[in-house]
Amino acid sequence: MKVCIQVLMAVPFLFGSAATLAWSAPGHQTVGSIADSLLVGTNAAKAVKSILGNEKLKTASLWADCAKGVTEKPPLRYVVNSRYTECKPFETAAGEAEILDFVTRNLSACMPAPGDETCHRQYHYADVAIERNAYTRSEIGTSDHDVVSAINAAIAVLQGGTSPSPVSFTSKREALRVLAHYVGDIHQPLHVGAIYLDTSGHEVDPDAGTYDPATKTQGGNKILDQGKDFHTAEWDAIPVNLTTAKFKGRVAQAKRVPATAGPINQWAAEWASDTVVASHTAFSGLIFGAENTSKGTWPVTEPAGYSAAKASLQKAQLVKAGARLAQLLQAIFP
């Protein structure tokens, strides 16, 4: 049977190979700005300032995507791209050295399978099949270097410990920057929930029977909406009323987001489970055509009202992300 869906996303960001991003820069800035506002006057705000100096979470939240500006074949180097002006604060000699060091340590320690992205790019997402109702590490699309694992590694470093292999975060500054980004990522439905399709465009369950890697749609990046990358064209950009210029009302909404229960090293898995459920809505109503086997892509047709439903889901997920980032930092730095 053919399937329907509404999705949150990852985007081709940089130079050369396609990379999956979550929100575009405005989305991450909205998440960071909400958290900045919620932390005013708290001990966590003091801790953030001691780690980042004058750099706000709004800016720090962009760093992990800017790290994708490093070429991934020797010699590794950071390449300035004028399209991504949001990365300019990090494009000093010292800033580029920090990025290069991070990428060098997190390029291949996870032993990427053939066709997989390099390790630090995989820290941004999981690919849990939409047949599931929760995130668990026993499923296809999860790993010790997915977004849940990366968030927990950053928490460990911010608490004074070390990040577990294969993830390598070596300073609180680095850990806080990536945490501000990955908490945004984990709230994008298409960064956690995924659809797997056969050559006829029918939904398949990768956890039932023998998993076929050819059914993976790479977070929706192999799904084409009128010839455009579905992930990018439909989900990376956010409506103007959700950007930082219009986000003040979102702070009040974020204050009403309940705190996550349990130890903080379990919060990321809880959030991922919540996002898996959100991805069911994200994929609802989409109709897929047969695969273009020469390109490995599937066409998609959207139902009526899809754009409005998408914007509503984006709003809810951005607000939760900002609230939970602030809550997490207050739990780390009470």
C-alpha positions as CSV (number, residue, x, y, z in Angstrom):
1,M,0.0,0.0,0.0
2,K,1.1,3.5,-0.6
3,V,1.7,5.9,2.2
4,C,1.1,9.4,3.5
5,I,3.3,11.5,5.6
6,Q,4.3,14.9,7.1
7,V,8.0,15.2,7.8
8,L,10.7,17.2,9.6
9,M,14.0,17.4,8.0
10,A,17.6,17.4,7.1
11,V,19.0,19.5,4.3
12,P,21.8,19.4,1.8
13,F,24.1,21.9,3.3
14,L,27.5,22.0,1.9
15,F,30.2,21.6,-0.7
16,G,30.5,18.4,-2.6
17,S,28.4,15.5,-1.1
18,A,24.9,16.0,0.1
19,A,24.6,16.4,3.8
20,T,21.5,16.1,6.0
21,L,20.7,19.1,8.2
22,A,17.8,19.5,10.4
23,W,16.2,23.0,10.5
24,S,17.8,25.6,8.4
25,A,19.7,28.3,10.2
26,P,16.6,30.3,11.1
27,G,15.0,27.3,12.8
28,H,18.1,26.6,14.9
29,Q,18.3,30.3,15.8
30,T,14.7,30.2,17.0
31,V,15.4,27.2,19.2
32,G,18.5,28.9,20.6
33,S,16.7,32.3,21.1
34,I,13.9,30.6,23.0
35,A,16.4,29.0,25.3
36,D,18.4,32.2,25.7
37,S,15.2,34.0,26.9
38,L,14.1,31.2,29.2
39,L,17.5,31.1,31.0
40,V,17.8,34.8,31.8
41,G,18.6,35.2,35.5
42,T,19.4,31.5,36.1
43,N,22.6,29.8,37.2
44,A,22.5,28.0,33.9
45,A,22.8,31.3,32.1
46,K,25.9,32.1,34.1
47,A,27.4,28.7,33.3
48,V,26.6,29.2,29.5
49,K,28.3,32.6,29.6
50,S,31.4,31.2,31.4
51,I,31.7,28.6,28.7
52,L,30.8,30.6,25.6
53,G,31.6,34.1,26.6
54,N,29.5,36.6,24.7
55,E,28.3,33.9,22.3
56,K,24.6,33.3,22.8
57,L,22.9,29.9,22.3
58,K,21.2,31.5,19.2
59,T,24.6,31.6,17.6
60,A,26.1,28.5,19.1
61,S,23.3,26.4,17.7
62,L,24.7,26.9,14.2
63,W,28.2,25.6,14.9
64,A,27.6,21.9,14.2
65,D,26.2,22.6,10.8
66,C,29.0,25.1,10.0
67,A,31.4,22.2,10.7
68,K,30.1,20.6,7.6
69,G,32.1,23.2,5.7
70,V,35.2,21.1,6.2
71,T,36.3,19.1,3.1
72,E,36.3,15.4,3.9
73,K,39.2,14.2,1.8
74,P,42.8,15.0,2.7
75,P,44.0,17.6,3.3
76,L,41.0,18.5,5.4
77,R,40.3,22.2,5.4
78,Y,37.4,24.6,6.2
79,V,36.0,26.2,3.1
80,V,34.2,29.5,3.4
81,N,30.9,29.6,1.4
82,S,29.3,33.0,1.0
83,R,25.8,31.3,0.9
84,Y,26.1,30.5,4.6
85,T,26.5,33.9,6.2
86,E,25.4,32.5,9.5
87,C,28.8,30.8,9.8
88,K,30.7,34.0,9.7
89,P,31.1,34.3,13.5
90,F,33.2,31.1,13.4
91,E,35.3,32.0,10.4
92,T,38.3,33.4,12.2
93,A,41.7,31.7,12.2
94,A,41.0,30.3,15.7
95,G,37.4,29.5,14.9
96,E,38.2,27.5,11.8
97,A,40.9,25.7,13.7
98,E,38.3,24.6,16.3
99,I,36.0,23.3,13.6
100,L,38.8,21.5,11.8
101,D,39.9,19.8,15.1
102,F,36.3,18.7,15.8
103,V,35.8,17.2,12.3
104,T,39.2,15.5,12.3
105,R,38.4,13.7,15.6
106,N,34.8,12.9,14.5
107,L,35.3,11.9,10.8
108,S,35.6,8.1,10.8
109,A,35.9,6.7,14.3
110,C,32.3,5.3,14.0
111,M,33.4,3.2,11.0
112,P,30.8,4.4,8.5
113,A,29.4,1.7,6.3
114,P,29.8,2.1,2.5
115,G,27.5,4.9,1.4
116,D,27.0,6.3,4.9
117,E,27.9,9.8,5.8
118,T,30.9,10.6,8.0
119,C,30.5,10.2,11.7
120,H,29.9,13.9,12.8
121,R,27.2,14.2,10.1
122,Q,25.5,11.1,11.5
123,Y,25.4,12.7,15.0
124,H,22.5,14.9,13.7
125,Y,19.8,12.2,13.2
126,A,18.4,8.7,13.7
127,D,16.3,6.8,11.1
128,V,13.6,5.0,13.2
129,A,10.9,3.5,10.9
130,I,7.5,5.1,11.2
131,E,6.1,1.7,12.1
132,R,7.6,2.2,15.5
133,N,6.0,4.2,18.3
134,A,9.2,4.9,20.3
135,Y,13.0,5.1,20.0
136,T,15.0,2.1,21.2
137,R,18.5,1.1,20.3
138,S,17.4,-2.3,19.1
139,E,16.0,-0.9,15.9
140,I,17.3,-0.2,12.4
141,G,18.4,3.4,12.1
142,T,19.8,3.8,15.6
143,S,23.4,3.6,16.7
144,D,26.0,4.6,19.3
145,H,26.6,7.7,17.2
146,D,23.1,8.8,16.4
147,V,21.5,12.0,17.7
148,V,20.4,10.5,21.0
149,S,24.0,9.2,21.6
150,A,25.5,12.5,20.6
151,I,23.3,14.4,23.0
152,N,24.2,12.1,25.8
153,A,27.9,12.4,25.0
154,A,27.6,16.2,25.2
155,I,25.8,16.0,28.5
156,A,28.5,13.8,29.9
157,V,31.2,16.4,29.0
158,L,29.2,19.3,30.4
159,Q,28.9,17.4,33.6
160,G,32.7,17.1,33.8
161,G,33.1,13.6,32.3
162,T,34.2,12.4,29.0
163,S,32.3,11.5,25.9
164,P,31.9,7.8,25.2
165,S,33.5,6.4,22.0
166,P,33.1,6.8,19.1
167,V,31.9,10.3,19.8
168,S,34.7,12.7,20.7
169,F,33.8,16.0,22.4
170,T,36.9,17.4,24.2
171,S,35.7,20.6,25.8
172,K,32.6,22.1,27.4
173,R,32.6,24.8,24.8
174,E,32.5,22.2,22.0
175,A,29.9,20.1,23.9
176,L,27.6,23.1,24.5
177,R,27.7,24.2,20.9
178,V,26.8,20.8,19.6
179,L,24.2,20.3,22.2
180,A,22.4,23.5,21.3
181,H,22.2,22.2,17.7
182,Y,21.4,18.5,18.3
183,V,18.5,19.4,20.7
184,G,17.0,21.2,17.7
185,D,17.7,18.3,15.4
186,I,16.0,15.7,17.7
187,H,12.8,17.6,17.5
188,Q,12.5,17.5,13.7
189,P,10.2,14.6,12.8
190,L,12.3,13.7,9.8
191,H,15.5,13.7,11.8
192,V,14.2,10.8,13.9
193,G,11.3,9.2,12.1
194,A,11.9,7.7,8.7
195,I,10.0,6.0,5.9
196,Y,11.5,3.0,4.1
197,L,10.2,2.2,0.6
198,D,10.5,-0.6,-1.9
199,T,11.0,-0.1,-5.7
200,S,7.2,0.3,-6.2
201,G,6.9,3.1,-3.6
202,H,5.3,0.9,-1.0
203,E,6.1,1.4,2.6
204,V,8.2,-1.4,4.1
205,D,9.2,-2.2,7.7
206,P,13.0,-2.5,7.9
207,D,12.8,-4.3,11.3
208,A,10.6,-7.1,9.9
209,G,12.6,-9.8,8.2
210,T,15.9,-9.0,6.5
211,Y,16.8,-5.3,6.3
212,D,17.5,-4.1,2.7
213,P,19.6,-0.9,2.8
214,A,18.2,0.0,-0.6
215,T,14.8,0.9,1.0
216,K,16.3,3.7,3.0
217,T,15.2,7.2,1.9
218,Q,17.9,9.0,3.8
219,G,15.7,11.2,5.9
220,G,13.5,12.1,3.0
221,N,16.4,13.4,0.9
222,K,15.8,10.6,-1.7
223,I,12.1,11.6,-1.9
224,L,11.4,14.2,-4.6
225,D,8.5,16.7,-4.6
226,Q,8.1,17.9,-8.2
227,G,11.7,17.2,-8.7
228,K,12.9,18.9,-5.6
229,D,14.4,17.3,-2.5
230,F,11.4,16.8,-0.3
231,H,13.4,17.3,2.9
232,T,14.8,20.5,1.7
233,A,11.9,22.0,-0.3
234,E,9.3,21.2,2.3
235,W,10.9,21.0,5.7
236,D,14.2,22.8,6.1
237,A,12.8,26.4,5.8
238,I,10.4,27.6,8.5
239,P,7.6,30.2,8.1
240,V,8.5,33.8,8.8
241,N,6.3,33.9,11.9
242,L,8.5,31.2,13.5
243,T,11.9,33.0,13.0
244,T,13.6,34.9,15.7
245,A,12.2,38.2,14.4
246,K,8.7,36.9,15.3
247,F,9.3,34.4,18.1
248,K,8.4,36.4,21.3
249,G,5.0,34.7,21.6
250,R,6.8,31.3,21.4
251,V,8.7,32.0,24.7
252,A,5.4,32.1,26.6
253,Q,4.4,28.9,24.9
254,A,7.7,27.3,25.8
255,K,7.3,28.1,29.5
256,R,4.3,25.7,29.4
257,V,6.2,22.8,28.1
258,P,6.4,20.2,30.9
259,A,9.8,19.1,32.1
260,T,10.9,15.6,31.1
261,A,10.9,13.1,33.9
262,G,13.7,10.8,35.0
263,P,17.5,11.1,34.8
264,I,18.8,13.6,32.2
265,N,20.8,10.9,30.4
266,Q,17.4,9.4,29.5
267,W,15.8,12.6,28.2
268,A,17.2,12.4,24.7
269,A,15.7,8.9,24.2
270,E,12.3,10.2,25.5
271,W,12.5,13.2,23.1
272,A,13.3,10.9,20.2
273,S,10.3,8.7,21.1
274,D,8.1,11.8,21.1
275,T,9.5,12.8,17.7
276,V,8.9,9.3,16.3
277,V,5.2,9.8,17.1
278,A,5.3,13.3,15.5
279,S,6.8,11.8,12.4
280,H,3.6,9.7,11.9
281,T,1.8,13.0,11.4
282,A,4.7,14.2,9.2
283,F,4.3,11.4,6.8
284,S,0.5,11.2,6.9
285,G,-1.2,11.6,3.5
286,L,1.8,11.4,1.3
287,I,1.6,9.2,-1.8
288,F,4.8,7.7,-3.2
289,G,5.4,6.6,-6.8
290,A,7.8,3.9,-8.1
291,E,11.5,4.4,-7.5
292,N,13.6,5.9,-10.3
293,T,16.2,3.1,-9.9
294,S,18.8,4.9,-11.9
295,K,18.8,7.7,-9.4
296,G,17.6,5.9,-6.3
297,T,14.8,8.4,-5.7
298,W,11.0,8.2,-5.2
299,P,8.4,10.9,-6.3
300,V,5.9,12.1,-3.7
301,T,2.4,13.7,-4.0
302,E,1.1,15.8,-1.1
303,P,-2.5,15.8,0.1
304,A,-4.6,19.0,0.3
305,G,-3.7,21.2,3.3
306,Y,-0.3,19.7,3.7
307,S,1.5,23.1,4.0
308,A,-0.7,24.2,6.9
309,A,-0.3,21.0,8.8
310,K,3.5,21.1,8.3
311,A,3.7,24.7,9.6
312,S,1.7,23.7,12.7
313,L,4.0,20.7,13.4
314,Q,7.1,22.9,12.8
315,K,5.8,25.4,15.4
316,A,5.1,22.8,18.0
317,Q,8.5,21.1,17.6
318,L,10.5,24.4,17.6
319,V,8.8,25.5,20.8
320,K,9.5,22.1,22.5
321,A,13.1,22.2,21.3
322,G,13.7,25.6,22.8
323,A,12.0,24.8,26.1
324,R,13.8,21.4,26.5
325,L,17.2,22.9,25.7
326,A,16.7,25.4,28.5
327,Q,15.4,22.7,30.8
328,L,18.3,20.5,30.1
329,L,20.9,23.2,30.8
330,Q,19.2,24.1,34.0
331,A,19.3,20.5,35.1
332,I,23.1,20.3,34.2
333,F,23.8,23.7,35.8
334,P,21.2,24.0,38.7
